[in-house]
Amino acid sequence: MESTQESAKRRRARNELVMGYADLPMRRFFALDHDAYEDGVLPKTTKELLGLVASTVLRCDDCIHYHVAEAISAGATAEEIAETLGIALVIGGSIAIPHVRRAFEILHAIEESG
């Protein structure tokens, strides 16, 4: 499994590639996506957990990896992530099970790496 550091490095490299081609609307969308997860009325931790639910239901493994790591970085506990994944499972149904497994695998790897 790809480490969180490897995933972040790959994501940064791909974002740099995209920005090399991006027009103004695409640049604005990327900025909006970044800014949406910053602290506001809802704290960043809550927003990352919401992103994790959406990513799990939409079955985006790259997004799941990102939101698990960001949620932990923002202060989410393993218990909060587990409860969040339970909500994702209820919403997404059985088709989300492999992605819930993946999220727990990522959570475990991050916890093991300290």
Steps between C-alpha positions, in 0.01 A plus 500: 500500500620848417608699805340831590824677411515329160135582435553865594809522279315345205204735556727808508676392181171442320363833621812675367446327165136608490590859590747505213204460264218653703300797382360759742169319573687178585744690724206663675332162554816354655527804728134464598550131576796583725328791676177307562676273749656777710355593840178696477170459680584130482850408612744345253475164678125482443539602137763231441269240653220620271742470209577145612132405494455645152820339373398160635151518356641618165765222522806718441796322659741790442250732667450259790876488559519879490208560737607236754847655515366856512242413767772350720724799436213729601454310826240232428525186710485143375160470670368805315625361170343162576164662577528709184563186295194342659291790371659461156410131501137572588478758222702308242377149570685177436677636191695729734636209708829464305561872539424490873756219524750715310438794734564285806815364338621858448404597856690200637808577291504861620462390862782246458734759348457715808 
